[in-house]
Amino acid sequence: MTTTDARPRAAVPNRMERLATFALAHHWTALVLWLVALVAITVASTAVGDDYRNDMSLPGTESQEMIELQEEHGMTSGDTVTVVLHDERGWDTDADAVAALTSEVGAQDHVAAVTPPEQDGGTVSADGTTALVTVAMDAPAGEVPAEDYRAIIDAAQEHATDDLQVELSGDGIREAQQSEAGGGAEGIGMLAALVILLFMFGSFLAASLPIVTAIFAVGSTFGLVTLISHLTMVPDYTAPMLMLVGLGVGIDYALLVFSRFRSELLLHADREAATRVAIDTAGRSVLFAGASVILALAGLYSLRMGSLQGVVLGVALTVLMTMIASLTLLPALLTVFGKRIERSVLKHAAKTGRVPGQRWRSWARVVQRYPWPALVVSLLALGALSLPALGMNLGFSDAGNDHSSTTTRQAYDLVEEKFGAGANGPLVVMTEGTQQEAAAAYDEVAGHPGIAAASPPRPSEDGEVFTSLAFPETGPQDEATSDLVTELRSDLGEPHLVGGPTAALVDYSATVSDRFPLFIGLVVGLSALLLMAVFRSVLIAIKAAVLNLLSIGASMGAITLVFQDGRFGAEAGPIEAFLPVMIFAIVFGLSMDYEVFLMSRMHEEWTRTGDAQHSVREGLAHTGGVITAAGAIMVVVFGAFIASPDRMLQQMGLAMAVAVLLDAVVIRCLVVPSVMRLLGTRAWWLPGWLDRVLPRLAIEREPTR
């Protein structure tokens, strides 16, 4: 016979409780360290400056082979600026103004050469009213400071008159133009988020804490990425992208922790206990959700595309910093301002007089009563919105998508009108061989269907490579131009190459399309395994993967309707080629955030009661309000970027706002409760052999021992 010691044993705090206790005990240290880190990183990054560079290399493609051949034979690889001169009297009527223009532009920094218009060189229109001045830069667009491009714009346009119109185009000119336009998207998003939090918590101090936490995390990351750009290749569009993701995710994670802290206060817990429970529950969800986003981003390395690796590093670092801030900085802020926050939380709760979660319990009962209508209507809506994504055309926007008031758009329209649509995106045909082979290629290209004109081949300085330009009849974004690139490559064969910016975009889009399925399978498969390990259920993992794919598909359909088809006043054009993979990685991880937050509460109730339907109602009652509030904040933060002058940020902001909106409202509030109602106890089924193989990962609060 054995006896049991009836004396109570001291509870041993688990890891998350120890983290919370440490943060509470050293709150001033945490605040000072975060403040010092933010200031030091900001000062250092400002002093050093950034070294953002775009890596568009695509090993194994014909475009990349041409770039390497150009470098091998000493051919220029710098950016090119085109100055478009238009005068209805004749482009050279005011010869003195044109001469002064070319001279002053040539004197600007980073200008290697200025080539004046030539009638026989195809740079003067047939009617003689429009001419092109080619400005060769001494470095690629990403390596020339924006202020130097602005100096070129000013130097050229100061010679414009009532008769002489001067417009400029080129990659560097577009980037300088967009950076000058700026944008207050970040401020708009944070202001809207603050308003939502004010309505939710009824206190400016309580509402500001998640935003302050996000600002510290994003500000520190911004400086770190600036410094890291000197060590590795980081594209110039990484900074605005991490700002977009960091603000949304940072506020979201801090809100999850703060909401649990508030709930514990309403249950009459003291402030320290409320903080420990918040870190031990919502903090676990934040850790798992952040790890899911980072895992999905890491899957982008499977695409083997240099242009994305710097972005992945920057965004993943942003998510990591927001996780750390939510678990260290926020508890410190709660300790410092805890008394005032507790007073405002209790006062607001007494003023509203509502039973926490009662409305969500009622909603869950309605969905459980009519699960099939709720499920079918939701899936039909998501499917219908996803359909346009099947016709998505990947590419890159160009000056033809800029606002009509910009100099790049006006230059684009003049060139299209006077030289033809293909003049804005000529193809480069290169021959490494004899002059006879180059001449034969020229004859074939010039007579090829779809080619409006071609320039005779010109030899390199060493005479081993010959280059000619081919001007398609269609514009650079037209699908017919993409088909033309494929046909020319097939017809010409070796030793000829077809490249140039337009062909490179065709290669980039094709590479993304070919490798996208592998990336999806990798991310979805690993995420499903993680969910099975956490919730010990096969069907919940499958459900989460399918629903996440539906919300992402619907977001892709939305940007296709708006930006590709030109709905709601947007300029019609292609979807930025790298956006689908970036959006998939980020949104899939964010969807896992809500999935884990909701299902962990359901699983907690299921484990405690064994009642499947009760667990659904209580899970939604405890998390529905927080999920919709967090979703609303991310929607306004992401949606604010639609006001950005950058078309890429507009597309990304809309896609992520739509995905989060559908995930938080349609999927979590309709589809998940109805699916769980239909599955019943089967939702928590896991084969015995799989239960033994899978590791056990605890998301719910660990019981103290």
C-alpha positions, 0 to 999 in steps of 0.5 A, a space after each residue: 500500500 502506498 501513501 500520498 503526501 497531502 501537503 501542497 507542493 509549491 507550484 513551479 513556474 513554467 518558462 513563459 511565467 518566468 519570462 513574465 516575472 523577469 519582465 515585471 521585476 526589471 521593467 525599468 531596465 527593459 524600457 531603458 534598453 529598448 529606448 537606448 537600442 532604438 536611439 543608438 540604431 537610429 543614430 548609427 543608421 542615419 550616420 552610415 546611410 543605406 546601401 540598398 541594391 536591387 538584385 534582379 539576377 535570374 541564373 539559368 535564364 537568357 536575360 541573365 546570360 546576356 547581362 553576363 556577356 555584356 559585362 564580359 565584353 566591357 559593355 555598359 550596364 549602367 542605368 539609362 535616362 531618356 529625355 523626350 523633346 517635343 515641339 510641334 514646329 520641329 524638335 530642333 527649332 530652338 537649337 540653342 535651348 536643345 544644345 544648352 539642355 544636353 550640355 547641362 545634363 551632361 555635366 550632372 553627377 553620375 552622367 557618363 555620356 549624353 547621345 543627341 538625337 539622330 535622324 538615321 538612328 531611330 531617335 527622331 519621329 517620322 514627323 520630326 516633332 519629337 526626339 530622344 536624348 539618351 543619357 547613360 549613367 555610370 551605375 545601375 538605377 539602385 546605386 545612383 542617389 535619388 537627388 542626382 536624378 532630381 538634379 537631371 530632371 531640373 537641369 533638363 526641364 528648366 529649358 522647357 518653353 511654351 513651345 518646347 516640351 521636355 519630359 524624362 523617363 527611366 527606372 531611376 527617374 521613376 524611383 526618384 519621382 516616387 520617393 519625392 512624392 512620399 506618402 503619409 500611409 503610415 500615419 494614416 494607418 496608425 491614426 485609424 488604429 488608434 481610433 479603433 483601440 480607443 473605441 475598444 478600450 475607452 482610454 487613450 493610454 490603454 489604446 496607445 500601448 500596442 501602437 507604442 510597442 509596434 513603433 519601438 519594434 519597427 523603428 529598431 528594425 528599420 535601422 537594423 535593416 539599413 545597417 545590414 544593407 551594407 553587409 548583404 544585398 537588400 532591395 530598395 523596396 524592403 524598407 516600405 514593405 517592412 514598415 507595412 508589415 511591421 506596423 500591422 503585425 506589431 500592433 496585432 501581437 501587442 493587442 493580443 497580449 494586452 487584451 488577455 491582460 485586460 480580460 484578467 483584470 476584469 476577472 479581478 486578478 491583480 496586475 502582476 497576475 494578469 500580466 503573467 497570465 497574458 504572457 503565458 497564454 496570448 504570449 504563446 499564441 504570439 510566439 507560434 504565430 510569429 514563428 509561422 510567419 518567419 517559417 513561411 518567409 523562409 520558404 521563399 528561399 526555395 525559389 532561389 531568387 536573389 531579388 527576394 532574399 534581402 526582403 525575406 531577411 528584412 521582413 522576418 527580422 521585423 516579425 521577430 522584433 515585434 514578437 520580442 517587443 510584445 513579450 518584453 517591452 509591453 509587460 514593462 509598459 503595463 507595469 509602469 502604467 498598470 494602475 492607471 490602465 487598471 482604473 480605466 479598464 474597470 471604469 470602461 467595463 462598468 460603464 458599458 455593463 456588458 457581459 464579456 463574450 455574450 454576443 459572441 456566444 449568441 452568434 456561435 449558437 446561431 451559426 451552430 443552428 444553421 451550419 450548412 447555409 453559413 458554410 456554403 454561402 461563405 465558401 461560394 463568396 470566397 470562391 467567386 472572389 478567387 476566380 479572377 486570380 486564375 487570369 492573373 498576369 504577372 509582370 512589372 509596372 512601368 511609366 505607363 502606369 504612372 499618374 498622368 501628371 508625372 513627367 515619366 507618364 508624359 514621356 511614355 505617352 509621347 514615345 508611344 504616340 510618335 514612335 509606336 507602343 514597342 518603343 517604350 520596351 525594345 528588345 535587345 538581340 545579341 550575337 556572340 559570333 561573326 558579323 555575318 551571323 549578326 546580320 542574318 539575325 538582324 534580317 530575320 528579326 526585322 522581318 519577324 511578325 510582331 516587330 515594327 522596326 529593328 536597328 542594324 547590329 553594332 559591334 562591341 569595342 572588342 568586336 566579338 559581340 554584336 547588338 541590335 534593338 528590336 521594337 515590337 508592335 505591342 507595348 512592354 506589358 502586352 501578353 503578345 510581347 511576352 509571346 514574341 520574346 518566346 518566339 524570337 528565342 526559339 527561331 533564332 537559337 544559338 549563338 543569339 540571345 534575346 534580352 533587355 528589360 522587357 525580356 528580363 521581366 518575362 523571365 522573372 514572371 516565368 521563374 516565379 510561376 514555375 517555382 510557386 507550386 513548390 513554395 506553396 507545397 512546402 509552406 502548407 505542408 510544414 504549417 499543417 504538421 505544426 498544427 497537428 503537433 499542437 492540436 493533435 488533430 488531422 482535420 483541424 490542420 487540413 481545415 486551416 490549410 484549405 481556409 488559408 488558401 481560400 483567403 489568400 486566393 480571394 485577396 489575389 482575385 481582389 488585386 487582379 480585379 482592381 489593378 489588372 483590370 483597372 476597376 475603381 479608378 486604378 490604372 490597368 496593368 500587370 500584378 508585380 511579379 514577386 508580390 504573390 509569393 510575398 503576400 502568400 508567405 506573410 498572409 499565410 503566417 498571419 492567418 495562422 495567428 488567428 487560427 492558433 488564437 481561436 483554436 487554442 481556446 477551443 482546444 482548452 475548453 475541449 480538453 476541460 469539458 469534452 463537449 465539442 459544441 460547448 468548446 466552439 461557443 466558448 472559444 469564439 466568446 473569448 476570442 471573437 472580439 479580439 480577433 475582429 478588433 485585431 483584424 480591423 486594425 490590420 485592415 486599416 493599417 494595410 489599407 492605408 497603403 493604398 494611398 501610397 504613390 508606389 503601385 507595388 505598395 498599393 497592390 500589397 496593401 489591398 491584398 493584405 487588407 482583403 485577406 485579413 478582413 476575410 480571414 477575421 470576419 468570414 472565416 473565423 466568425 462563419 466558416 470555422 464555427 460551422 465546420 467545427 459544428 459539422 465535425 463534432 468530436 471528429 474534429 479532434 481525431 488523430 490516428 494513434 501512430 501519428 500521435 506517437 510520431 508527432 512531437 508535442 507542442 504546447 500552446 495552451 497555458 502549462 499547468 503549474 506543478 
